[in-house]
Amino acid sequence: MLRAAYRPGLFLRNSLLAVYSRCGDMRHARLLFDEMPRRDAVSWNTLIAGYSGLGSSRVALDAFRDARASGDGVDRFTYAAVLAACAGARDLRNGRVVHGLAVVSGLARTAFLTNSIIDMYAKCRMIDEVRLVFDRAEERDEASWNLLLSAYVRMGWPEVAVNVLVWMHRSGVKLDSFALGGILKACSELGDSEDVRRMLHGCVVKIGLDLDVFVGSAMVDMYAKNGGLEEAIKVFDCIPNQSVVVYNSMIAGFARLGNGPCPETRIEAVRLFSKLLKEGIKPSKYTFKSVLEVCNLTNAVRCGRQIHAHVVLSGFQGDEFIASVLINLYSKAQSVNDSLRCFHMTHKEDVFTWTSMITAFVHNDHFENALYLFRELLHTRKQIDQFTISSVMSACAALSLPSICKQISCYAAKTGLDQFTVCINSQIAMYRNIGDLKASKQTFEKISCLDTFSWSAMMLSYAVHGYESKALDLFETMKNHGVMMNDITFLAVLIACSRQGLADEGLRYFKNMVSDDGFSLDVKLKVCMVDLFGHVGKIAEAEDFIMSSGSENDPTLWHALLRACRVHGDKERGIKIGEKLMELEPFASCSYVVLYNLYMHSGKISLAMRTRGLMRERGITNEAGVSWTEFGGSIHKFLDGDNSYSHNTIQTTLEELLVRVKQKSDHGRTKIWELGFQSRKPLQSSISRHGELLAVAFGLSSWPCVAPVRVMKNQRISWESHETLKLLSQGENREITVRDPTHFHHFTQGSCSCRDYW
């Protein structure tokens, strides 16, 4: 038109303005608007609606002010457009002003503008104003009722929404698919209202909307969310021309089944996905998210990989919701590299994607990577939530680094995330894992809203740190408060009973929890039962329990029984268990070391040499014993048998300490069960080569006199070191804590919290 020198009239200019506005090109729309020699209300309405559609509420309001000042006139469509802008921006203050102007202008009497006002207040979640405007409206139409209904649905008040639906019916308002779809969506959130759901279903059938795709998908969603899977399938099968929305509702229903039903039931979602592809329906991102969640629940990693290929082909590999599910899927399959690839495919705009990857690292024991990723997340300055901090605390707890744990705790307090229960529960567990029971107790006491995990975490902290009676007292308090138990509660109770030697009481708790509470036993709980029998010397009963537990091929249980045999001197049974562990773990170095030492201490030298030779033939090397402690923001590591020059000063310090120990007791005839294949040497050279003793000596010489010494070790502490540390704690009047893979050893005044059973 410009090149032809054609001079369009107002009508054509308005049409051209609408083209630019609806295409989202507001820059050229504004240029055209400014060049118009004459404007009317339609011109202003088109401009305001264009800004409103793009979410530019402030510019839309400026245009509305200019329109009122121009004298070109404003009509009901002008007010509707600017009210839509206020609704989109949740701008209640300006929305009220526009509402007042509409009332003054007299245009608010019409149902058209009344509906815009109701919609604005509903989106601002001002339900009282919604009801006031509706009740005082001079004109109403079906849209008015539907907007009132959707307002209550948006507020999450399904009971009131049902009453509004009944009111609509009695007022003679025709119920359409919009109203029924909205109320069905609301009723999907009602947990115990089966009668209401069936009543609404009957109403839908009576009106004749049961074949409507929109209403049908809402009914499928309603039944599926409330466990009515059979009803959902029947509704699904009756809907003609099924769309992707209907499939999404049905597949999501299978995904919501959780861990209760058998995998064969949940895998129906994958069959539905296959049917959707065969019918040529293009899946949406919600389809992929739901079907991948089903694969996650059923551990169907191979199927998940195939669906992942469809995700890539459909161009959704950058979607963060889908990527989060894929990260979790590969994480459960211990394929953390695949999880990382999925993470890098996304734009990483939302923090939940970062949280999923951090959690994947934690679940696969890549704790350092989890902390590095968290540091990278901090640099992005995104808003971190409580679930991110909870995962990071789990990583810190596993690494047992006190300074980093305190830094994370301070960060949570600074950001206010320590007010969330999930974060505080993780903090209790974090302090428990670094051996700081006092900090765990202080964290527990400041929780305002205790849940099952809070109680269980504190009980477990008491149990593993030698305060078993306090753990059982806390359990009784928890029961008196009517708090439901979980598997961590069960674990804490059994550990407390085991370490106090309360076999009968522990067995009673065990029977009650299994029979009355319906707990399914995992390996940790079974190990506690073996320890429970082992503490009181009931080794035969412990073996019978293993054989009847259904996990007789799990080496963890046999290691627990072997521990009991070692403490109570049952060498013959110990040798049989060691030989069984060799069969169950043919490539685990600890099995060979244990059996070697068992043969040696039973005088079966030839069998010991054969075990050593078998280990060499199979190329299995003994894992080096590593102990570490933290000082000055650095980690100091000590290897068993390390005579390096850098440790000469520490060895000298240790020898001085040992001189004082030897003056109190003679341990020259000590027998050691698990020192590997080291030859017997004099006490002075043998005991000084224990990494945990070097680490403790370093701590005693570096930390202030009142500070406790905390050391971690990747192998079970030797009996000789254990006895030495008991004497050191008494002679130096210091609290010494050593954490090995099975126990926390708190040495105080010549005694250990494990009561010499580990």
Secondary structure by P-SEA (a helix, b strand, c coil): cccccccccaaaaaaaaaaaaaacaaaaaaaaaaacccccaaaaaaaaaaaaaacaaaaaaaaaaaaaaacccccaaaaaaaaaaaaaacaaaaaaaaaaaaaaacccccaaaaaaaaaaaaaacaaaaaaaaaaacccccaaaaaaaaaaaaaaccaaaaaaaaaaaaaacccccaaaaaaaaaaaccccccaaaaaaaaaaaaaacccccaaaaaaaaaaaaaacaaaaaaaaaaacccccaaaaaaaaaaaaaccccccccccaaaaaaaaaaaaacccccaaaaaaaaaaaaaacaaaaaaaaaaaaaaacccccaaaaaaaaaaaaaacaaaaaaaaaaacccccaaaaaaaaaaaaaacaaaaaaaaaaaaaaacccccaaaaaaaaaaaaaaccaaaaaaaaaaaaaacccccaaaaaaaaaaaaaaccaaaaaaaaaacccccaaaaaaaaaaaaaacaaaaaaaaaaaaaaacccccaaaaaaaaaaaaaacaaaaaaaaaaaaaccccccccaaaaaaaaaaaaaacaaaaaaaaaaaccccccaaaaaaaaaaaaaacaaaaaaaaaaaaaaaccccaaaaaaaaaaaaaacaaaaaaaaaaaaaaaccccccbbbbbbcccbbbbbccccccccaaaaaaaaaaaaaaaaaaccccccccccccccccccaaaaaaacaaaaaaaaaaacccccbbbbbbbcccccaaaaaaaaaaaaaacbbbbbbcccbbbbbccccccccccc
